[in-house]
Amino acid sequence: MRGGRPNKPNPVVRALICLAVLASLGYGANYVRESWQTKNRIQNPSMPPDSMNGEGDGPEGTFFPSSAQVYGKQKIPSKFFMESDSCKRCHEDIYNQWFSSAHHFSSFNNQWYRKSIEYMQDTIGTRPSKWCGGCHDPAVLYAGLMDTPIKQIVHRPEAQAGLGCMMCHSIANVKSTMGQGDFYLEYPKLHELAATQNPVARSLHDFLIRLNPEPHRRVFLKPFMRDQTAEFCSSCHKVHLDVPVNNYRWFRGFNEYDNWQASGVSGQGARSFYYPPKPQQCADCHMPAESSKDAGNINGFVHSHRFPGANTAVPTANEDAAQLKLTEDFLKSGALTVDIFALSPAQAPLKPGATTQSDLSTTFAVGEEAESKVTAETAGEVAPVTAPLNLVHPALRRGDTVRVDVVVRTKKVGHFFPGGTVDAYDTWLELKGTDDKGQTIFWSGMVEDNGHGPVEKGAHFYRSLQIDAHGNPINKRNAWATRAVVYVRLIPPGAADTVHYRMLIPENAGNKITLRARLCYRKFAWYGTQEAFAGLPDPTKPNAVSPDYDDRPTLFTASLSGVSAKQEKIPDLPIVTIAENEVTLPVVAHNTSAAEPKTIVHKEEWQRWNDFGIGLFLQGDLKGAAAAFVKVTEADPNNPDGWVNIGRCAVQEGDMQRARTVLEKALALSPNLARANFFYAKVLRADGNYEGAATRLRMVLVQYPRDRVAINDLGRVLFLQRKYDDSVKILQSVLAIDPEDLQAHYNLMLCYNGLGQEKLAKEHEARYMRFKADESSQAITGPYRQIHPEDNNERQAVHEHMSVPLPALGKLQKPKIVAGRENVATSSAGASR
């Protein structure tokens, strides 16, 4: 101290202190922001529950058997989910898009959904219907109203609210990718200010948000909604059923997430046939950018909240022309292609054989590993084909019977086609042949009632055909009564299906025949729409129903008064042509010499041959597939895909020497190609060269660390080497991707047994038994298939389709009804099953 005055700190020290304070503040602010960005990331549990009682709040929970939970186990006022118009003040474009969307009409303002829940509650009670309500009915379920039969409150505003803005945007945490509402909701008090009717308070709220939108964004737009979009969507677009819902056992329902995750579209699948230019998530297709001046726009664009998809039914019932056109344009935007590709002499008619498809334990298919689930058809020689038809133009001889092969390919589909609840739609391939005289000489996939009725039963369908315990088809959206699956036919993303038709060329055919193939889609099956609007169980048989079956005929006599549609009538749903192809072939006399099979192989045609082979491969025709893939190598010897796919066939057939030869050719062209190394690892494993197989699989996983099948294979190889600890670490990473992975639980059970850790082995055994198929249920399908020969034909991995009886065209009568069995009604006032 000088002269009584204190010493002042050195200016340099003061500057350093200020800088330190500023740095601390900056670091703290950045830490808060960064921690928010990483908070509540979607991560799967290390072990799934061993029963549905361990999901959500469990049997004592208000919302169970939905997995949804609310922080504090509180109920949420209905009005919270019904005030989407409060968002309109700042997000008008988004609000208007949402207003027409299927999300808005997810609840009892959708007649198809409404009828399914009314039927479900009438049959098995209100509580199981909460399994649906967790995603479909927020204003009803979370307010505690779903204990009341919906018929009593169906016209209340809560039941008509649908899936509003606050449902998705109040999800604070997604607990896993196991689906069916596996999330936590949060009721933000901030919303009460936003939705207030007080104009002063509302204006103050809006001013503060515009001044600093960050708190608003943190409440309603969590980082996982943008950074983990697919995982976020999985919370409602993946489901399973279990005892509290179906009074039976664990059963996979629909599943958009896992087959996307396993595919090349996600960029996570190592074994895909094709890959898009860059990986894609759900929002890339279903929330495309739209020009907007909305307050939430980024560079003049917002993600569309019309959620374009495949629901043509709701906009038809609502008479919403704009949404219907958007949906139809989306369906016809090149997501799939159809190719009338090959012709061959008809062989002996195919006879139904035994199929061993383990995916018959599910109402949906599973990822691209499904290629190993079909029994190989190895008998017989490969029929010589003539292809591509549009280049070769082979002549058809009058009186001959030929086989026509049509290829359907998924191009811009990130999940199996079709997606969603695939038991409920009409999706089929139509092939029609007409000659230059105007005669129809072949027709498979015809729609009765001049294109407004049911699809003829012999068509090639893409669907899941399920039956209840008494063999009645699941055709009333009653998946909870499913006890067996007759067949599941879907096309994986980036794959193909080859469809076979057996066609007779009539003696009186003209000089040219034009074949036209159409991939057709109707959002709900004809029967399903009739049932949803006018269906009524036969009241004279009240005891012919239980949680396991419903033997009652359905009468189409219910009143249309008050149905959830613009008009009180049954809508005529449009049939959309998703893709089509046409080829015209010359016709010659029967005494003309038979043309020799001819193929044209150009480099630019390699994908067509590849698609043809993929379709044959996925149905188990390995010899035919290999022959097609040979053409790929001829078209472009420097393309490794042809060699890899021949290797796939050889591995599947067990011909490891052939597999080794062709896979080594592929690896010579592309040493790091993941799919080539994956299949080469199978060859090395068959040799007993476990170390070499493990090395190859690790090369795959460097590029595709989330390929569940490759990880499972590596875990299995390590188990065979008795490296149990290493195997456990690898297999646990599978469960981090999919906690319900059956193969991982099985191998973990074996590993822990090897380690002598009985408790852990028993835990994985319990999960394995929970998720494993009830293969004995297939016995139920026997009687059904005997009286439904068309469905039995469709069940076979390799099968042919015939024409409808042509003399009756234009005069077809609707089929007679066998009560309790058929799906087609004689009239809107008739009895049906």
PyMOL commands that set and color helices and strands:
alter all, ss='L'
color gray80, all
select helices_A, chain A and resi 11-38+52-54+71-73+78-81+84-89+92-99+111-124+127-136+138-141+150-153+157-160+165-169+190-194+199-211+214-220+223-227+229-234+243-246+256-261+282-286+313-318+321-331+358-361+368-373+389-392+448-451+479-481+526-534+603-618+622-635+640-653+656-669+674-687+690-703+708-720+724-737+742-755+758-771+775-787+789-795+806-808
alter helices_A, ss='H'
color red, helices_A
select strands_A, chain A and resi 69-70+171-174+183-185+238-241+251-255+289-291+301-303+336-345+396-397+401-410+426-435+440-444+460-461+463-467+484-489+496-504+512-522+536-537+545-546+549-550+554-555+576-588+800-801+831-832
alter strands_A, ss='S'
color yellow, strands_A
deselect
rebuild
show_as cartoon
